[in-house]
Amino acid sequence: MLTAIIFDYDGTLAPTYTRQEKWFKLYCQENQKEWPFQDFDAFLTEYNKECSLSGGVQNFYNKLNLPCNMTDRKHPVWNAYLKFNQENPQEMYPNILETIQEIWKIGQLDKSRNTRLRIAINSNNLWSSIKKDLDSFGILPYVDTQVTADTLLQYSNTENINSLLKPSSFSVSLCLKLLQSPAQQTIHVGDTLNDLIASQKVAQHPHPSASLITVGAGYGYEGRRELEKGLENGIKFDYLIDKPSELIEIVRKEINR
C-alpha cells in the first residue's frame, strides 16, 4: 500500500530553470561578467551538466567565474539570491495545485488506512527560498515534511553538504525517515535522470536497501525524450507522465495495490 509521495521542486512543481537563467544573467551583470550562452537551451544543457557533478551548482558559478561559496552561508551570494527570489515570484506548472489537492483527498483516513498519505518536498534549495513560493501556490498546507539544504546542514557534521545534495540518495533516504515510509511504499516524482537514479536502492536502516516507486515528470526540463533515453540505457522508471494530473491515477493504482 502506498504511504507517501516525494516531490522534487525544481522542474517538477515549478519551472524554476527559467528563473535560474534570469538570476545568473543578473549576477553576471552585477559582477561585470559576459553572458556566454546563445539561448536558453544552451544555458540549461551546461547548467544541468555542471549541477550533476560532485559540488552541484557551485560548479556552475565556478564555470562563469562568479563569486560564490555554497558552503558559507555568510557569503554575499546568499542574500543576493534571496533578494532576487523575493523580487521575482516563482510560477508553478499548470494543474499542480489541483493534482496535489486530489492526491491529498485520495490519501485521507478511511477504514482501510489508519495513517494518511504523507507528502514531502525534496530540494537542494534553502527552505526560506521556496517556502514563500509554496505558500503562494497554495501547496504548503498539504506538505507534511521537507528536506532542503537547511535540513541537510542539521544532519551533517560539517557545513560542506555538497556530497549530501541531490542527486545523492542521502536526501531521499532522509525523506523516508522523516515520512516514516518504506521505500517500496513511496512514490518519488522527479524530472531528471540523476534525481530518479537517486531513488534506486536507497538505504533505510535498519531495513535492507530498496527502490522507491519512480515517476518521471516528462513535462519538466529534461523532458520525456531524455527520460526515455535513460530507459533505453537500463535506468528503471515505473512511470513516465506528460502532465501533473496523470499522477492522480498512478496514486489511485498504487494506494490500492
C-alpha positions as CSV (number, residue, x, y, z in Angstrom):
1,M,0.0,0.0,0.0
2,L,1.2,3.5,-0.9
3,T,2.1,5.5,2.2
4,A,3.9,8.6,1.0
5,I,4.9,10.7,-2.1
6,I,8.1,12.8,-2.5
7,F,8.1,15.7,-5.0
8,D,11.2,17.3,-6.3
9,Y,10.7,21.1,-6.5
10,D,12.8,22.4,-9.5
11,G,11.4,21.2,-12.8
12,T,8.7,19.1,-11.1
13,L,6.5,21.5,-9.1
14,A,7.8,24.7,-10.7
15,P,9.6,25.7,-13.9
16,T,12.4,27.2,-11.9
17,Y,15.2,27.0,-14.6
18,T,13.8,30.0,-16.5
19,R,14.2,32.0,-13.3
20,Q,17.6,30.5,-12.7
21,E,18.7,31.7,-16.1
22,K,17.4,35.2,-15.2
23,W,19.3,35.1,-11.9
24,F,22.6,34.1,-13.4
25,K,22.2,36.8,-16.1
26,L,21.7,39.4,-13.4
27,Y,24.5,38.1,-11.3
28,C,26.9,38.1,-14.3
29,Q,25.9,41.7,-15.0
30,E,26.4,42.7,-11.4
31,N,29.9,41.2,-11.5
32,Q,30.8,42.5,-14.9
33,K,30.9,39.0,-16.5
34,E,29.9,38.4,-20.1
35,W,26.9,36.0,-20.6
36,P,28.3,33.1,-22.5
37,F,25.1,31.3,-23.8
38,Q,23.3,32.0,-27.0
39,D,19.9,30.7,-25.9
40,F,18.1,29.1,-23.0
41,D,18.7,25.5,-24.2
42,A,22.5,26.2,-24.3
43,F,22.3,27.5,-20.7
44,L,20.2,24.6,-19.5
45,T,22.4,22.0,-21.0
46,E,25.5,23.4,-19.3
47,Y,23.7,24.1,-16.1
48,N,22.4,20.5,-15.8
49,K,25.8,19.1,-16.7
50,E,27.6,21.1,-14.0
51,C,24.9,20.5,-11.4
52,S,25.0,16.8,-11.9
53,L,28.7,16.7,-10.9
54,S,30.0,16.5,-7.3
55,G,29.8,20.0,-5.9
56,G,26.4,20.7,-7.6
57,V,25.5,24.3,-8.5
58,Q,28.9,25.6,-7.2
59,N,30.4,24.1,-10.4
60,F,28.2,26.4,-12.5
61,Y,29.2,29.5,-10.5
62,N,32.9,28.5,-11.0
63,K,32.3,27.9,-14.7
64,L,31.1,31.5,-15.1
65,N,33.9,32.8,-12.8
66,L,31.3,34.2,-10.4
67,P,31.9,34.8,-6.7
68,C,30.2,32.2,-4.6
69,N,30.8,29.8,-1.8
70,M,27.8,27.4,-1.3
71,T,29.3,26.1,2.0
72,D,29.5,29.6,3.6
73,R,26.0,30.9,4.5
74,K,27.6,34.3,5.2
75,H,28.8,34.7,1.6
76,P,27.0,37.7,-0.1
77,V,25.7,35.5,-2.8
78,W,23.1,34.0,-0.4
79,N,21.5,37.4,0.5
80,A,21.7,38.5,-3.2
81,Y,19.9,35.3,-4.3
82,L,17.2,35.6,-1.5
83,K,16.5,39.2,-2.5
84,F,16.3,38.1,-6.2
85,N,13.8,35.4,-5.3
86,Q,11.6,37.8,-3.3
87,E,11.5,40.3,-6.2
88,N,10.9,37.6,-8.8
89,P,8.0,35.3,-7.6
90,Q,8.0,31.8,-9.0
91,E,5.2,30.4,-11.1
92,M,4.2,26.7,-10.9
93,Y,3.3,24.2,-13.6
94,P,-0.4,24.2,-14.7
95,N,-2.7,22.0,-12.5
96,I,0.0,21.3,-9.9
97,L,-2.2,22.6,-7.0
98,E,-5.3,20.7,-8.2
99,T,-3.3,17.5,-8.6
100,I,-1.9,17.7,-5.0
101,Q,-5.3,18.6,-3.6
102,E,-6.8,15.5,-5.3
103,I,-3.9,13.3,-4.1
104,W,-4.4,14.6,-0.5
105,K,-8.1,13.7,-0.8
106,I,-7.3,10.2,-2.0
107,G,-4.9,9.7,0.9
108,Q,-7.3,10.6,3.7
109,L,-8.0,8.3,6.5
110,D,-10.6,5.6,5.9
111,K,-11.5,2.2,7.3
112,S,-8.5,0.6,5.5
113,R,-6.0,3.3,6.4
114,N,-5.0,4.4,10.0
115,T,-2.3,6.7,8.7
116,R,-3.0,9.2,5.9
117,L,-0.8,9.5,2.8
118,R,2.1,11.9,3.5
119,I,3.7,14.4,1.1
120,A,7.3,15.6,1.2
121,I,9.3,18.2,-0.8
122,N,12.9,17.3,-1.6
123,S,15.1,20.2,-2.8
124,N,18.7,21.5,-2.8
125,N,17.3,25.0,-2.2
126,L,17.2,26.7,1.1
127,W,13.8,26.2,2.8
128,S,13.5,30.0,3.1
129,S,13.9,30.4,-0.7
130,I,11.0,28.1,-1.6
131,K,8.6,28.3,1.4
132,K,7.1,31.6,0.2
133,D,6.5,30.1,-3.3
134,L,4.9,27.0,-1.9
135,D,2.7,29.2,0.3
136,S,1.7,31.5,-2.6
137,F,1.0,28.4,-4.8
138,G,-1.4,27.1,-2.1
139,I,0.6,23.9,-1.8
140,L,2.2,24.4,1.7
141,P,-0.8,23.2,3.8
142,Y,-0.6,19.8,2.0
143,V,3.1,19.3,2.8
144,D,4.0,17.1,5.7
145,T,7.8,17.3,5.6
146,Q,10.7,18.8,3.7
147,V,14.3,18.0,3.1
148,T,16.3,21.1,1.9
149,A,19.8,22.4,2.2
150,D,18.8,23.6,5.7
151,T,17.8,20.1,6.8
152,L,21.0,18.6,5.4
153,L,23.0,21.1,7.4
154,Q,21.3,19.9,10.6
155,Y,22.2,16.3,9.9
156,S,25.8,17.0,8.7
157,N,28.9,17.2,10.8
158,T,30.3,19.9,8.5
159,E,29.0,22.9,6.6
160,N,30.1,21.3,3.4
161,I,27.0,19.5,2.4
162,N,27.8,19.1,-1.3
163,S,28.1,15.3,-1.1
164,L,24.7,15.1,0.6
165,L,22.8,17.2,-2.0
166,K,20.8,15.7,-4.8
167,P,21.4,13.6,-6.8
168,S,22.9,11.9,-3.7
169,S,20.4,9.3,-2.3
170,F,21.1,10.7,1.2
171,S,18.3,13.3,0.9
172,V,15.9,10.6,-0.4
173,S,16.8,8.3,2.5
174,L,16.3,11.2,4.9
175,C,12.8,11.9,3.4
176,L,11.8,8.3,4.0
177,K,13.0,8.6,7.6
178,L,11.0,11.8,8.3
179,L,7.9,10.4,6.5
180,Q,8.2,7.1,8.3
181,S,7.5,5.4,5.0
182,P,9.3,2.3,3.5
183,A,10.9,2.9,0.1
184,Q,8.7,0.3,-1.6
185,Q,5.6,2.2,-0.5
186,T,6.8,5.7,-1.5
187,I,6.5,7.4,-4.9
188,H,9.3,9.8,-6.0
189,V,8.4,12.3,-8.7
190,G,11.3,14.0,-10.4
191,D,12.2,15.5,-13.8
192,T,15.9,14.4,-14.2
193,L,17.6,11.1,-14.6
194,N,20.0,11.8,-11.8
195,D,17.3,12.6,-9.3
196,L,15.4,9.4,-10.2
197,I,18.5,7.3,-10.1
198,A,19.0,8.5,-6.5
199,S,15.7,6.6,-5.7
200,Q,17.2,3.3,-6.6
201,K,18.5,1.0,-3.8
202,V,18.1,3.6,-1.1
203,A,19.5,2.9,2.4
204,Q,16.7,2.7,5.0
205,H,18.5,1.4,8.2
206,P,17.8,-1.0,9.8
207,H,16.0,-2.4,6.8
208,P,17.6,-3.6,3.6
209,S,18.1,-1.0,0.8
210,A,15.2,-0.8,-1.6
211,S,14.0,1.3,-4.5
212,L,11.1,3.8,-4.5
213,I,8.3,3.9,-7.0
214,T,9.7,6.3,-9.5
215,V,7.7,8.7,-11.7
216,G,9.5,10.7,-14.4
217,A,8.0,14.1,-15.0
218,G,8.2,14.3,-18.8
219,Y,6.9,17.8,-18.7
220,G,10.0,19.0,-16.8
221,Y,13.2,20.4,-18.1
222,E,15.0,17.2,-19.1
223,G,11.8,16.2,-20.9
224,R,10.3,12.9,-21.9
225,R,12.8,12.3,-24.6
226,E,15.8,12.4,-22.3
227,L,14.0,10.3,-19.7
228,E,13.2,7.7,-22.3
229,K,16.9,7.6,-23.3
230,G,17.5,6.6,-19.7
231,L,15.1,3.7,-20.1
232,E,17.0,2.6,-23.2
233,N,20.2,2.6,-21.2
234,G,18.8,0.4,-18.4
235,I,17.6,3.1,-16.0
236,K,14.5,1.9,-14.3
237,F,11.3,4.0,-14.1
238,D,8.0,2.8,-13.0
239,Y,6.0,5.5,-14.8
240,L,6.5,8.5,-17.1
241,I,3.9,11.3,-17.2
242,D,3.4,14.2,-19.6
243,K,1.4,16.4,-17.3
244,P,0.9,16.6,-13.5
245,S,-2.7,15.4,-13.5
246,E,-1.6,12.0,-14.8
247,L,-0.1,11.4,-11.4
248,I,-3.6,11.1,-9.8
249,E,-4.4,7.7,-11.5
250,I,-1.0,6.4,-10.5
251,V,-1.6,7.2,-6.9
252,R,-5.0,5.6,-7.0
253,K,-3.5,2.5,-8.5
254,E,-0.6,2.3,-6.0
255,I,-2.7,3.1,-3.0
256,N,-5.0,0.1,-3.7
257,R,-2.2,-2.3,-4.6
